[in-house]
Amino acid sequence: MAYYEGQTLKQRIERGMLAVDEAVDVATQVGQWLAEAHGAGVVHRDIKPANLLIAKGGVVKILDFGLAKLHPHIRRRTDRAARRSPSCPSLI
């Protein structure tokens, strides 16, 4: 299991408002990670500030996939894509 130093978005917000550019950066990264997960058929189902870690360097990590589900319709599409491109990193 990976270990990342940083703080959750909840902890960061408790210290004070985020600057606009920081908020946009966090939102953009979360959107990119969720798009990648959804593309693989994974639906997180519990996105909240306490489940978003801002690691050193400003890299956002999504935590706690305990409630996540595989969406069968999306997974079938991903399975077809994997047959066409078995080395695609997002599918491994």
C-alpha positions as CSV (number, residue, x, y, z in Angstrom):
1,M,0.0,0.0,0.0
2,A,1.3,3.4,-0.9
3,Y,1.9,6.1,1.7
4,Y,1.6,9.8,0.9
5,E,2.5,12.7,3.1
6,G,0.0,15.6,2.9
7,Q,-3.4,16.6,4.2
8,T,-6.9,15.9,3.2
9,L,-8.9,18.6,1.5
10,K,-11.1,18.8,4.6
11,Q,-8.0,19.6,6.8
12,R,-6.9,22.2,4.2
13,I,-10.3,23.9,4.2
14,E,-10.3,24.0,8.0
15,R,-7.2,26.1,7.8
16,G,-8.9,28.7,5.6
17,M,-10.3,29.3,2.2
18,L,-8.4,28.0,-0.8
19,A,-7.1,30.5,-3.3
20,V,-9.0,30.3,-6.6
21,D,-6.1,28.8,-8.5
22,E,-5.6,26.2,-5.8
23,A,-9.3,25.3,-5.8
24,V,-9.3,25.0,-9.6
25,D,-6.2,22.8,-9.6
26,V,-7.7,20.4,-7.0
27,A,-11.0,20.3,-8.9
28,T,-9.2,19.6,-12.2
29,Q,-7.1,16.8,-10.7
30,V,-10.2,15.2,-9.1
31,G,-12.0,15.4,-12.4
32,Q,-9.1,13.7,-14.2
33,W,-8.8,10.9,-11.6
34,L,-12.6,10.3,-11.6
35,A,-12.6,10.2,-15.4
36,E,-9.9,7.6,-15.4
37,A,-11.7,5.5,-12.8
38,H,-15.0,5.8,-14.6
39,G,-13.3,4.8,-17.8
40,A,-12.3,1.6,-16.1
41,G,-15.8,1.0,-14.8
42,V,-15.1,2.1,-11.2
43,V,-17.6,4.4,-9.5
44,H,-16.2,5.8,-6.2
45,R,-19.6,6.8,-4.6
46,D,-18.1,8.7,-1.6
47,I,-16.3,11.7,-2.9
48,K,-15.9,14.3,-0.2
49,P,-13.1,16.5,1.2
50,A,-12.1,13.9,3.7
51,N,-11.4,11.4,0.9
52,L,-9.2,13.7,-1.1
53,L,-5.6,13.9,-0.1
54,I,-3.4,16.8,-1.2
55,A,0.0,15.2,-1.2
56,K,3.4,16.9,-1.3
57,G,3.8,18.9,-4.5
58,G,0.0,19.5,-4.8
59,V,-0.8,16.1,-6.3
60,V,-4.3,15.1,-5.4
61,K,-5.0,11.5,-4.5
62,I,-8.5,10.0,-4.1
63,L,-8.8,7.9,-1.0
64,D,-11.2,5.2,0.4
65,F,-12.7,3.2,-2.4
66,G,-14.6,1.1,0.2
67,L,-18.0,2.0,-1.2
68,A,-16.8,1.8,-4.9
69,K,-18.7,-0.3,-7.4
70,L,-17.9,-1.7,-10.7
71,H,-20.5,-0.5,-13.2
72,P,-21.3,-3.5,-15.4
73,H,-22.1,-1.5,-18.6
74,I,-19.0,0.6,-18.4
75,R,-16.9,-2.5,-17.5
76,R,-18.1,-4.3,-20.7
77,R,-16.9,-1.3,-22.8
78,T,-13.6,-1.4,-20.9
79,D,-13.2,-5.1,-21.5
80,R,-13.7,-4.6,-25.2
81,A,-11.1,-1.8,-25.2
82,A,-8.7,-4.0,-23.3
83,R,-9.0,-6.7,-25.9
84,R,-8.0,-4.1,-28.5
85,S,-5.2,-2.6,-26.4
86,P,-4.0,-5.0,-23.7
87,S,-1.1,-2.8,-22.7
88,C,-3.1,0.4,-22.0
89,P,-1.9,1.5,-18.5
90,S,-5.3,2.7,-17.3
91,L,-6.7,-0.8,-17.9
92,I,-4.0,-2.8,-16.1
